[in-house]
């Protein structure tokens, strides 16, 4: 015991010493390069002590790929924030390859993002969600649906999924939906002896619908990066989102019908009359009208995403006033949370744009395209390979990071392929391939939130579950719903009309 303790102490001291030495060396190199940048002309050969500028200038793109993405993986595994890792590494590699002259390309990567008007919809939709949450509408919405469906076996779990579907159309932010429904719905289900796997799975699966059902924040970012119409992408993701919601509800009701002990119905003495249920629906009128107004204006082409988000934000304040939940404290809290969430998203956008943009500039797009197309796989085989890579990335990175690292590389490859349909089923229209892939990507990101061991929804729900529920139980509860998401993904691939029907109907 003493020997093992001494060994751990020695290894700890060695690790600390190595960290101090590496930090000191990095600061020394940074100091030298700072002097070179400030006091020496980059077009002359004079340098202070040494310079790392242009050190990797002659490195081939294959080796550069390993170095850049290997460094990214190592730093992320050390727990450093994605926004600063991608941006920092981007600047470092620009300097190591092209020197301080090439660093001038950084503003050219960031400025187009700063001037993209569609991104202004992100803070507005986040504010709309924050305001509705502080107005107490989520609790009221769950209470209404719970009273309507509580008499069914598995009714509370089904009500949770339906409430999450409506909530997804209000918020578009995954973490808030999972945590909020976990706080509201989980105690109600556990109190009535629901199987924890049904209770937890329905909350996590329902909460992840916010990544797919409009107004999804991720859909806006995909549309910006892939240069797609936000309105088309929203329409394309609507049917798949409702389909997945329907699959979740059908599974819960079928499973609890076969095994009633997994989701017992609410006792008759706790149920209310039909008249009372109808009166409860009045609580949902204002928020449902708001959602229909925002999405209707967007889908009809009457308002741009930013205009629709602005109307939604103003409408959320009006709804809060109508429910007598509006005050300066709620407004301040909603504004602060909006600023924090928006800043996080924008920093990741800027950092990843520098990193990936420079990699593509060095020939990375051509290298990856040649590597993937050179595998000899069919278009659907390449699509399957991309889906697997996205699932793996989803185990380690957040959804914004995956989007900005993978989509700029994957979309040009997808656009170059022709998808003629599998097993005699319909082909994907050539002008809808990027849209179709975008919705498939969103469904895949839903899967990443439920994928053990690092799916974000697993840890969101962990924060609101009783200590008696183990992490293993949370993992197991996600697996069935993860399988349903895989089924939904396959249906969208095999039957592309699920994605393309509404955009074609509205936009032609």
N, C-alpha and C positions, 0 to 999 in steps of 0.2 A: 504493500500500500504506500509506504513511504517512498519507495523507489519510483512508483508511477507518478506520485505527486511531484517529486523532484524533477522527473522527466517532463511533465507538463509545464512546470515552472520554467525550466530551461528553454523549452520550445517557445513559450510565451515571450521570454526575454529576447530570444533570437528574432522572433517575428517583429517585435517592437523595434529592435535595432535595425532590421532590414527596412522597415517602413520609414524610420527616421533618415537612414542613409539615402533611400530612393527619393524621398521628398527633398532632402538637401541637394541632391544631384540635379533634380528637376528645377529647383529654384535657381541653382547656379547657372544652368544652361539658359533658363528664361532671362536671367539678369544679363548674361552676355549678349543674347539676341536682342534684348531691349536696347542696349547700348549701340549695337550695330544698326538698328532701325532708326534710332534718334540722331546719331552723330555721323553715320557713314552713308555715302551715296550708294544706292543699290546697283548703279550701272558701272561702278568702279570695283577693282579687285581688293581694295584695302578693307581689312576686317579687324575687329578687336578680338584678339586671341584665336577665335575660330568662328565658324558659322555652320548652322545646319540647313540653311536655305539651299534648296535644290538638291539636298542629300539623296532624295529618292527619284530624281529626275529621270534616270535611265531604267527604272524598274518597269518590267512588263506588266500589262494589265492583269494577267493571271495572278502574279505574286502580289500585286497591289490589292487585288480583291481579298486575298487571304489576310494581308496585313490590316487593311481598313476594317473589315467586318470581324476579324479576330480580335482586334483592339476594342471594337464596340462591344463584343460579347463579354470580354474579360471585365471591362469597366462596369457593365450593367450587372454582372454577377457579383461585383463588389458592392452593389447597392447604390451606385451613384444615379442621380436623376437623369432620365432619358433626354430631357430638353437640353441640359447643359453638356451631356456627354456627346450627343450628335453634333451640336453646334461647335463645341470645343474641339472635337476631333476633326471636324470639317476645316476649321481654321488651321489647325496644326498640320494636316496633310496638304493643304493648299500651300502653306509656307515651306514644307519639306520638299515639295515637288517643284513649285514655281517661284519661291522666294516672295519677298514683300511686294514685288510688282504685281504678282498674280492675286494677292490678297484683295486687290481692288475689285475683283469679280463678286465679292460678297454682297455689296449693295445691290448689284444687278440680280441676285437671287432673291433677296428679301423684298425689294421695292414692288415687284409685280404682285406679291401676296398682300402687301400693305394697301395697295390701290384696288384690290378685288372687292367689288361691292357686295358680292354674295356672302363674304365672311362676316359682314356686319349683322347678318341674321343670327349668328351663333350667340352673341351676348343677349340679344333680344329674346330668343327662345329660352335661354337659360333663365333670364329674369322672369319670363312668363311662368315657367315651372316653379321657380322659387316663390313667387307671389301666390300662386294657387296652393302650394304646399302650406304656406303660413296662414292662408285663409281657412285652413281646416277642411278643405273640400275632399281631400283623399279619405279621411276618416268617414265623412258623411257618405261618400260614394260607396265605400266598402259596406257600410251599414245597410244601405238600401239594397244592394245586390245580395248581401248575406240574408236579409229578411225575405227576399224573394226566393232564394234557392236553398235555404237552410233545411227545408223539409225533405230534400232529396238525399239519398246516400251519396256521400262525397260532395254534397252541395256546397260546403264551405270552401273546399279546395277549388271546385269549379268557379265559385264566386270570386275567389282570389285571382284566378286566371283572367276572368272577364274584367274584373276591376283593374287588373294590371294592363289589360289591353286598352281600356279607356284611358288609364293613366299614361300609357305610352304615347297616346295621341295628344297628351297635354305636355309632357316633359321632355321626352327624347334623350334622357340621361339615365344610364343604367344604374349607377350606384344609388342614386336617390330612390329609384323605384324599388330595388331589392330591399334596401334597409327600411324604407317606410312601410312596405307591405309586411316585412318581417316583424316590425314592432306592432303593427295593427292586427294582422291576420294570424300569426303563429300562436300567440297565447290563446286565441279563441278556438283554434283547432286542437291544440294540445289539451285544453280544458275539457273538450268533448271526446277525448281518447282517440283522436286520429293517429294513424300510424305515422311516426315522424318522417318516414321516407316520402309518403304522399304529401304531407304538409310542407316539408322543406323543398321538395322537388317542384311543387306547384308554384311556390313563391319565387324560387330562382328562375325557373323557366318563364314564368309570366313576366318577371322583372326584366329579363333580357330582351323582351319584345320591343323595348324602347330603342334598340339599335336599328330596328327594321321598319317599324310602323312610323309614318310621318307624324310630327316633324323631327325626324332623326337628325341629330347633330353630325353623326358620321356620314350620313348621306350627303349633307351639304359639302363636307370636306372632300368626299369622293368626287362629287360633281365638279368642284373647283380643280382638283388635281388632274382628273381625267378629261376635263373640258367638256362635260356633259350638262344637259339642262337639269336643273334642280327639280323643276316641276315634273319632267318625264321620269326622273329617278324616284320621286315620291310616289307617282302613280304606279310605276312598275313594282314597287316594294309593298304596295297596299294589299293586294291579293295574297302574296306569299305570307305576309304577316298575319292576316286573318286566317289563312289556312293552317299555319302553325298553332295559332291560338285554338282553332277548332280541334286539331289533333290532340293538344294537351287536355282540353275539356273532355273529349271523347274517351281518351285513355283513363282519366280519373273516374268518370262515371261508370265505365265498363269494369274497371278493376274493383271499385267499391261495390258494384252490383254483384260481382262474382264472390267477393269476400267482404261482406257488410261490416265486419269488425275493423276493417282498415279505415272506414270513413262513415261512422254512424250518423244517421239523420238527427236533426235537432228534435228533442222531445215535443210532442203535440202541445203541451201546456206552454211552451215558449214561442209557439208560432203566432202569427197575427192574421187578422182577417184580410180578405181581398181588398176591401175598402181602405183599410189602413195601408196596405201595400201601394195602392194607387196614389194615396196622399203622399207617401214617401217619395214617389217619383218627382214631385215638385222640387225636391232638393237638387235634382240633377239637371233641371231645365237650363239654368244659367251656364254652368260649365260646358254642357253638351252643345248648346247653341254657340258658345265661344269657339269650341273646337271645329264645329261644322262651318262656321263663318271663316275662320282662318284657313282651313284646308280647302274649303269651297272656292274662296277667292283665288287661292294659289293654283288649284287644279283647273279652274276655268280660264286662267290666264289673265284675269282682271288685275291681279296684284303680283308684283315680284316677290321673291322670298323675303327680302328685307321689309317691304311694305306689309306683307302678311304678318311677319314677326312683330312689327311695330304695332299693328292693330291688335295682335294677340297680347302684347305686353300691356297696352292701355286697357284692353278688355279684362285682363286679369285683375287689374286694380279696381275696375268697376264691379267685378264679381265679388271681390273681397269686401268692398263697401256694402254691397247688397246683403252679404252674409254677416255684416257688422263685425268683421274681423280686421278691418284696415286701421292702422295707426302708424305713427312715425317710426316706432321701434320695428314693426314688421317691414316697413319700407326700407329702413336702414339695413336690416339683416338680409333682406332679399338682394339689395344692391351690393353689399359687401360680398356675399356668396357668389353673385354673378361676376364681380370683378376677379375674384380668386380663380373661379373655374375658367373664365375666358382667358386670363393671363396664362394659366397652365397650358391651355390648348394652343394659344398663339406662340408661346415660347417653343413648344415642340414643333410647330409648323416651321418657324424660322430656322431652328437648329437642324431639323431633318432636311429642309430645303437646301441648306448649305452643303450638308454631307452628301446627300444623294445627287444633288445637282452637279457637284464637282466630280463625283464618281462617273456620272453619265458623260460629262464633258471630257473625261479622260478615256472614253471608249468603253465604259462599263456596260452600257446598254447593248452595244454590238456583241461584246463578249458573252453576256448572259443569254442573249437571243441565240447566238450561234451554239452555245452549250446546250440549251434546251431543245432547239430545233434539230441539233445534231444527234440527239438521242434516237432518232428514227421513230419516235412515238407518233401515233395518230393525233389529230387535234384534240380528241376527247381524252387521250392518254396524257397529253401535255396539260390539259385542264385539270385532270386528276392529280398530276404531280404538283401543280400550283396549289390546289386545295390542301394537299398534305403539308406542303411547306407553310401555308398560312396557319394551319392548325398547330404546327410545331412552334411557329413564331408566337402564336396566341398564348402558349404556355408560359412565355417569358416576358413578352412586351405588352404594353397597353395598346388599345385599339387605334389611337391616333398615330403612335409610332409605327405600327405595322402598315397602316395606310400610306404614310409618307415614305417609308422605306421600300415597300413592295410594289404598290400600285403604279408609280411612274415607270417601273421596269416591266411589269407584267402586261399593262394595257396595250402598249405597242405590239407585243407579241400576239396577244389575243386578236387584235384588229387585223393582223396579217393572216389569220387562220380562217378556214371555212368549216362551219359546223352543219353537216348535212342531215343530222338526225341519227339516232340510234334505233336499231330494231324496227326500221321502217316508220318511226315516229317523225313528227314535223321537224323541219330544219329551222335554224335560227336565221331570221332575215339579216342580210349583210349589214344594213344600216342600223340594226339594233344590237349588234354583238357587244359593243362596249356597255350599253345599258343593261343587257342580259347578264354580262359578267359582273357588273356593279352590284346587282341585286344578289347574285350568287355569293359575291364577296361579303355582303352584309349578313347573309344567312350563315356563312362560315364564321364571321366574327361573333355571331351569337353562340356558335358551338365553342369557340375559344373561351367564352366566359364561363362555360360549364365544364370545361375539360380539366380533369385532375392531371397533375397535382397543383397547378398554379392558376387555375381559372379564377378570375377576379370575383365572380358571383359567389364562389365557395367561401371566400374570406369575408365578403360583405355580410353574408348571412351568419357567419361564425360570430360576428360581433354582437348579434342580437339574440342568439340562441342560449337556452339554459346550459349550465355546465354539465348537466347529466347527459347531454347529447354530444357524442364524440365526433371528432373530425372524420373518422372512418364512416360514420353514419351519414354525414353530409356528403361525402364522396359517393357512397352507394346510392343515395337519393337522387343524385344528378345523372346517373348512368342511363336510366330508362328514358328520361327526357332528352338526354343527349342523343340517344338512338332515334327518338322522334324527330329531332332536328336533322339528323343524317337522312332520314326518310324524306323530310321536307326539301332538303337540298337536292336529293336525287330526283324528286318530282319536278323541281324547277329546271333541272338539267334535261330530263327526258321530255318534259312538256313545256317548252319555252313560252308557249302562249300564256301560261300563268303569269309570266312577267311582262310580256310584250302586248297583251290584249288591250289593257286600259290605255297605255300611252299611244298605241296605234289608233284606238277609237277616238281619243281626244285630240291628238296632235296630227294624226295621219301618218 
